[in-house]
Amino acid sequence: MDLDLRKLRYFAAVAEHRHFGRAAEKLYIAQPVLSRQIKAFEQELECSLFVRTTRTVELTAAGQQLYEEAQGILAAIDAALRRVRDADSGARRLVVAFSPGLRVSEAIREFGARHPEVETDVIPAQWRERDTPLRDGRAQIGYLRRPFDDTGMRTIPVGYEPRVLCMPVTHPLAARPKLTLADLEGEPILDFANRRTATLEEKFELIASGHGLALVPLSVARAYLRPDVVHLPVVDAPGAETCLVVAADNRDKLLREFLDIAMTTLRQ
């Protein structure tokens, strides 16, 4: 079957809002129309995407998988259309993907001062996609945190940061000045194997509500500071390497200039 992009966008809106009425408002269509389109989409896919009750709308396992896939698909299509429009208008654009918590703004400012004719955009590279924006064409350069798939990529290490343990302020370990991995034995750890979360906001909400602890890079913990969560150093936890990443076969002159600037600013 051919994938109906309109129905995919409709599905993504409902999956995002978990509500047919709010999704219909965002899409500027009537709710009964949206409901019929989603039902038709499920029939085409031959699987249920949502569990519906009178009050809630939740994703099925198939729906959750499609939602994760759809975000990349739709973003890649939007990026392709933007490149077509840029080619028609002669615009120059550089897009930088960055891992959560990492800051690339200083490099962008310096590059922009040298090349004001080039429009620079940024997109987040979430944990579930990491290097995907570089592979599907949404970004030409990444400022990423390992691990990621570096096959066919040129990677330039620029930094290293520790991981810290995030927990509710009421947790018994929260009063400690520092921890070791041995201190975490028996503690529920929120990671991909134990609990899949779509966003870091969701992960930190689960931490604050007592559903588990999480080891995260220090820059992520600082980016998501909140009064009901604390983070502590774990002295023997493995750290995370940060890298600049580009496609190995990309020889664009502007890209090389941005790399030179970024290597200097980000290493500082």
Secondary structure, 3 states (H helix, E strand, C coil): CCCCHHHHHHHHHHHHHCCHHHHHHHHCCCHHHHHHHHHHHHHHHCCCCEEECCCCEEECHHHHHHHHHHHHHHHHHHHHHHHHHHHHHCCEEEEEEECCCCCCHHHHHHHHHHCCCEEEEEEECCCCCCCHHHHCCCCCEEEEECCCCCCCEEEEEEEEECEEEEEECCCHHHHCCCECHHHHCCCCECCCCCCCCCCHHHHHHHHHCCCCEEEEEHHHHHHCCCCCEEEEEECCCCCEEEEEEEECCCCCHHHHHHHHHHHHHHHC
